[in-house]
């Protein structure tokens, strides 16, 4: 992967990430408030729907850029040739490593964003300053493990499925898919991946929003899942599934479609 390819992945990935995060931010806020231990209305309901958006605006481009630079590099390193039965394995490995790298940028942004979303009376800067004052840098990375444990299964489903659907569509029509076709494949892959990983997303949200010093705040995903199961059952584990699926389906359409479009324009 040469310097030009690296710059293309960085630009296309970063642009795609900013587009999808800012366009779909209100849906993400609704999802977070549905998953909050305080409940939807006590967390702000439909008020201040853009609370926390500065955190997303700052973190979105570098987060998505880091993901796609790593994804394309590892994918080309493991399987540089044409598609074969080994392709899904290389896509899974590339997506997993890309998530680990991207989460180093995503998690601090996500922590501040989610805390601002459930406290719309506080500004993003106030939430950032409060987190640093009370918990230090460790507070910004609370939920890193749970985020990685959510994102890796999500990417293990989404990216191989996206690549498979593109290859299938390409084979059917006899040429590479267009950007809009890639976007449709991304929407289908994202929606399915979002549905099956919702419990992990709920656990991540509870860990990030938990009171400092509480058992949930320690970051144990299994503990968080068990607590949700005992108090709210299946409904609690799948809280926010509709806005999550909607947001990620639309996100997959915009994110992966715009990534392919920007990449093809730069190439």
Secondary structure, DSSP 8 states (H G I E B T S, - for coil): --HHHHHHHHHHHHHHHHHHHHHTHHHHHHHHHHHSTT-TTTTTTTSSTTTTHHHHHHHHHHHHHHHHHHHHHHHHHH--SS--TTHHHHHHHHHHHHHHHHHHHHHHHHHHHHHHHT-TTS-HHHHHHHHHHHHHHHHHTTTHHHHHHHHHHHHHHHHHHHHHHHHHHHHHHTS---HHHHHHHHHHHHHHHHHHTHHHHHHHHHHHHS-TTSTGGG--HHHHHHHHHHHHHHHHHTTTHHHHHHHHHHHHHHHHHHHHHHHHHH-
